[in-house]
């Protein structure tokens, strides 16, 4: 912080009865509904993701995993 900035002791208590000011303009109910509808449309367009692999692809993937695990264990054990 630069000098002169930061909290200042004014010797009085803060007035907590003052309503806080909004940092940004609030959305109307119509704007909220429109944004929610747009998000739901995008969500429905994405749909569930499916991944299908052949038995050979799965076997190769599992072999790579097994080899990586064996190499990691070998490195940890120092063999």
N, C-alpha and C positions, 0 to 999 in steps of 0.2 A: 504494500500500500504506500502511496505517496504521503508525504507529511501533510497534516491538516485534514486528512480524510478519515472517516470512520466514525464510531459512536462518540457523541458529545454529551457530557453530563450537564444538563440544563438546570438541575436542582429541583425539578418538578416530576411528578408522575405522568406517564403517558395517558392520554384520554382514550379509553377503550370503547367509548360510546360512538366514535366516529365510524361510519360504515366504510368498509374497505372498497377501494376502487378496483374495477375489473382491469386486468392486464390487457385484455383483448375484447373486442365486441362479442357479445354472446350470440349463439346461433338461435335462430327462431325455430319454432316447432316444425315448420315446413322444411327449413334447411336441414334439420336433424333427420327428418323422415326421408328426404331425398338422398342424403349421404348414406344412411343405413340401407336404403333400397339398392343403391349403386354397389355397396360392399357385398350385399347378399347376392346380387347378379354375378359379380366376379367370382364369388365363392362357389356358386352353382356351376359356373362355366368350367372351373378347374376340375371338379369331380375327383373321385378317388383315383389315386395313381396305382397302377398295377404293373408288376414286372414279372415277366415269364422267362424262364431260362430252360434250356434243354438239359436233360440228365448229364450230358457230357460237359456242358458249361458249369453245372453245379459241381461235378466231380473235380474239374480243374480248379474252381474257386476254393473248394474245400482243401485240395492238395496244397495250394498256395498258402492258405491259412495255416495248415499243419506244418509246412516247411518254415514259415515265419515264426511260429510258436517254438518250434524245435531250435531254430537259430537263436532266438531270444533266450531261451532257457540255457542253451549251451554257453552263451556269452555271460549270463548271470552266474552260472556255476563255475565259469573260468576254465572250461575244458577245451 
